[in-house]
Protein backbone atom coordinates (compact mmCIF):
# COMPACT_ATOMS: atom_id res chain seq x y z
CA UNK A 1 0.00 0.00 0.00
CA UNK A 2 2.72 2.50 0.95
CA UNK A 3 4.65 2.02 -2.25
CA UNK A 4 1.56 2.59 -4.38
CA UNK A 5 1.12 6.14 -3.01
CA UNK A 6 4.76 7.15 -3.53
CA UNK A 7 5.87 8.28 -6.96
CA UNK A 8 7.96 6.06 -9.20
CA UNK A 9 11.73 6.34 -9.07
CA UNK A 10 11.87 6.20 -5.25
CA UNK A 11 13.97 3.44 -3.72
CA UNK A 12 12.41 1.87 -0.65
CA UNK A 13 13.35 -1.27 1.30
CA UNK A 14 10.81 -4.10 1.63
CA UNK A 15 12.48 -6.46 4.12
CA UNK A 16 15.11 -6.86 6.82
CA UNK A 17 15.32 -5.50 10.36
CA UNK A 18 14.68 -1.89 11.36
CA UNK A 19 18.38 -1.16 11.88
CA UNK A 20 19.28 -2.54 8.45
CA UNK A 21 16.55 -0.51 6.77
CA UNK A 22 17.69 2.68 8.50
CA UNK A 23 21.31 2.09 7.43
CA UNK A 24 20.11 1.58 3.86
CA UNK A 25 18.58 5.07 4.02
CA UNK A 26 21.67 6.59 5.65
CA UNK A 27 23.95 5.08 3.02
CA UNK A 28 21.67 6.39 0.24
CA UNK A 29 20.72 2.95 -1.07
CA UNK A 30 17.08 3.70 -0.19
CA UNK A 31 15.19 6.99 -0.11
CA UNK A 32 12.80 6.07 2.68
CA UNK A 33 12.12 3.47 5.35
CA UNK A 34 8.41 3.13 6.16
CA UNK A 35 7.06 0.91 8.92
CA UNK A 36 3.27 0.75 9.34
CA UNK A 37 2.77 -1.80 12.12
CA UNK A 38 3.56 -1.76 15.83
CA UNK A 39 7.28 -2.01 16.53
CA UNK A 40 9.18 -1.93 19.82
CA UNK A 41 11.05 1.31 20.42
CA UNK A 42 14.26 -0.55 21.29
CA UNK A 43 14.30 -1.84 17.72
CA UNK A 44 14.33 1.67 16.25
CA UNK A 45 16.10 3.95 18.75
CA UNK A 46 19.72 3.31 17.68
CA UNK A 47 18.93 3.81 14.00
CA UNK A 48 17.04 7.00 14.88
CA UNK A 49 20.03 8.35 16.82
CA UNK A 50 22.47 7.63 13.98
CA UNK A 51 20.09 9.01 11.36
CA UNK A 52 19.63 12.28 13.30
CA UNK A 53 23.36 12.64 13.98
CA UNK A 54 23.93 12.55 10.22
CA UNK A 55 21.18 15.06 9.39
CA UNK A 56 18.30 12.70 8.69
CA UNK A 57 14.90 12.50 10.32
CA UNK A 58 12.65 9.81 11.76
CA UNK A 59 9.09 10.41 12.93
CA UNK A 60 5.90 8.46 13.26
CA UNK A 61 3.45 8.53 10.34
CA UNK A 62 1.74 11.55 11.90
CA UNK A 63 5.01 13.52 11.76
CA UNK A 64 5.58 13.41 15.51
CA UNK A 65 8.95 12.58 17.03
CA UNK A 66 9.07 9.21 18.76
CA UNK A 67 9.55 9.50 22.52
CA UNK A 68 11.94 6.89 23.93
CA UNK A 69 11.50 7.66 27.64
CA UNK A 70 11.73 4.48 29.68
CA UNK A 71 8.53 5.14 31.60
CA UNK A 72 6.38 5.30 28.47
CA UNK A 73 4.84 2.54 26.36
CA UNK A 74 7.71 0.50 24.81
CA UNK A 75 5.69 0.08 21.62
CA UNK A 76 5.68 2.59 18.79
CA UNK A 77 2.08 2.26 17.63
CA UNK A 78 1.92 4.95 14.94
CA UNK A 79 4.31 3.65 12.30
CA UNK A 80 7.47 5.42 11.26
CA UNK A 81 9.18 7.18 8.40
CA UNK A 82 12.96 7.50 8.23
CA UNK A 83 14.62 9.69 5.59
CA UNK A 84 17.76 11.67 4.87
CA UNK A 85 15.89 14.24 2.76
CA UNK A 86 12.38 15.40 1.82
CA UNK A 87 10.92 13.96 5.01
CA UNK A 88 7.80 16.12 5.10
CA UNK A 89 7.05 15.47 1.42
CA UNK A 90 7.15 11.71 2.02
CA UNK A 91 5.06 12.02 5.18
CA UNK A 92 2.38 14.00 3.36
CA UNK A 93 2.35 11.45 0.51
CA UNK A 94 1.76 8.72 3.08
CA UNK A 95 -1.06 10.46 4.95
CA UNK A 96 -3.97 8.13 5.36
CA UNK A 97 -1.84 4.97 5.24
CA UNK A 98 -3.04 2.64 7.96
CA UNK A 99 -0.80 2.16 10.96
CA UNK A 100 -1.91 -0.76 13.06
N, C-alpha and C positions, 0 to 999 in steps of 0.2 A: 504494500500500500504506500509506504513512504516514498519508494523510488518512483512510483507512478506520478507523484505530484511535483517532483523535482525535474528540472529541465534536463534534456539530454546533454551529454558531454561532461557530466559530473561524475567523478569517481567516488564510490562509496563501498565500504566493506560489508559483506554479508555474514561472515562467520568469524569464529575465534573469540578469545576472551576480551573483556573490556580493556585491559591494559594493552593488549596487542592492537586492538582497533584504534586506541588513542595514539599509540606510537606510529601507526600507519598515517594518521592525520598529521602528526608532528613532522614526520619525515617526508611529507608531501606526496605520498603514494595514494592517498585518499583525500578528498575534499572535505568530507564530513563523516562523523560517526553518529548514528542515530540509534537510540535504544528506546523502545516503546513499552516494555513490560517492567514490572517491579524488579529492582536489582538492589543488592545490599550495598550500602555506602562504602564499606571497606573494599569492595571490588572496583570502585571508581575514584577513590580519593587520591591515590598516588598519581594516576594519570592526569587528574585534574590539576594537581600541584605542578607537575612538569609542564603541562600545556600552558598554564598561566605564566609560569616563569619564563617561557619562551615567546610570550605575546599572544597566545591563543585564548580561547574562551570556551567554557563549558557551563551550560545552564540546563534546567529542566525544560520540557517542551513549552512551558508557559513563559519562558525567558527569565525565570527567577534563579538566582544562585542557589546551589545546593548547600545546605547547612550540615556540617559534619560534627556538630557538638555531640559529645558522648552521651548526654542525658536526653537526647531526642530519639525518635524512631530510627532504628538502624536501616530501615528500608527507604529507598528512593522510589516513591510511588507515582511520579509524574514524568517518567521518561527522561531522556537527556539528549542533548545535541552538543557535540564537541567539534570545534573548527579552529583553524588558524586564521581565517579571513571570512568576511561577509557573513558573520554569525547571524545578525538580525535578519538579513535577507533570507537565509535558510530557515530560520525560525518562523518567519511569516509564511513562507511557502508551505511549511508543515502544520500550520494552524488547522485545527480540526482533526488531526490524526489522533486516533484513539490511543490513550495510554492507560493500560490496565495490567 
